[in-house]
Amino acid sequence: MRPISGREMCRLLSEAGWTLRRIRGSHHIFGKPGERKIITVPVHGNKDLKPGLAAAIARDANLTW
C-alpha cells in the first residue's frame, strides 16, 4: 500500500459515498446512509497516515485501491 495523507483519504471516502458529518479539531468524521458505523480520519496538515491506520480505515469503508 502506498503512503496516503489524511486529506487524500477524505477525498477517497467522499468518492465512495461517505459524507462528512462533522469535524472535531483535526479529526474528520464520516458516515454513510445505511451504515451504522462511522469512520474517523485524522487530518494533520499534509502528513501521511501510518500504514496500519490507513489499512484499517480502508477496510472499514470497503475501499480498494
C-alpha positions as CSV (number, residue, x, y, z in Angstrom):
1,M,0.0,0.0,0.0
2,R,1.4,3.4,-0.9
3,P,1.5,6.2,1.6
4,I,-1.6,8.3,1.8
5,S,-2.4,11.6,3.5
6,G,-5.5,12.3,5.6
7,R,-6.8,14.7,3.1
8,E,-6.4,12.2,0.3
9,M,-8.2,9.5,2.4
10,C,-11.1,12.0,3.0
11,R,-11.3,12.5,-0.8
12,L,-11.4,8.7,-1.4
13,L,-14.1,8.3,1.2
14,S,-16.2,11.1,-0.3
15,E,-15.9,9.5,-3.8
16,A,-17.1,6.2,-2.2
17,G,-20.3,7.7,-0.9
18,W,-19.3,8.6,2.6
19,T,-20.3,12.1,3.8
20,L,-18.5,14.4,6.2
21,R,-20.7,14.6,9.3
22,R,-18.6,16.9,11.4
23,I,-15.1,18.0,12.2
24,R,-13.7,17.9,15.8
25,G,-10.3,19.5,15.9
26,S,-8.2,17.7,13.3
27,H,-10.4,14.7,13.1
28,H,-12.9,14.4,10.2
29,I,-15.8,12.1,11.0
30,F,-17.6,10.4,8.1
31,G,-20.9,8.5,7.9
32,K,-22.8,6.8,5.2
33,P,-26.6,6.3,4.8
34,G,-27.5,2.7,5.5
35,E,-24.3,2.1,7.5
36,R,-24.2,2.0,11.3
37,K,-20.5,2.7,11.6
38,I,-18.7,5.9,11.5
39,I,-15.1,6.5,10.2
40,T,-12.7,9.0,11.8
41,V,-9.8,10.3,9.7
42,P,-7.0,12.4,11.4
43,V,-6.0,15.2,9.1
44,H,-2.8,16.7,10.3
45,G,-1.7,19.0,7.5
46,N,-0.4,17.0,4.6
47,K,1.3,14.3,6.8
48,D,0.8,10.7,5.7
49,L,-1.3,8.3,7.8
50,K,0.6,5.4,9.3
51,P,0.2,2.2,7.2
52,G,-1.8,0.3,9.7
53,L,-4.3,3.1,10.3
54,A,-4.7,3.7,6.5
55,A,-5.4,0.0,6.0
56,A,-7.9,-0.1,8.9
57,I,-9.8,2.9,7.5
58,A,-9.9,1.4,4.0
59,R,-11.1,-2.0,5.4
60,D,-13.8,-0.4,7.4
61,A,-15.0,1.7,4.4
62,N,-14.7,-1.3,2.0
63,L,-12.2,0.7,-0.1
64,T,-9.8,-0.8,-2.6
65,W,-7.0,1.0,-4.5
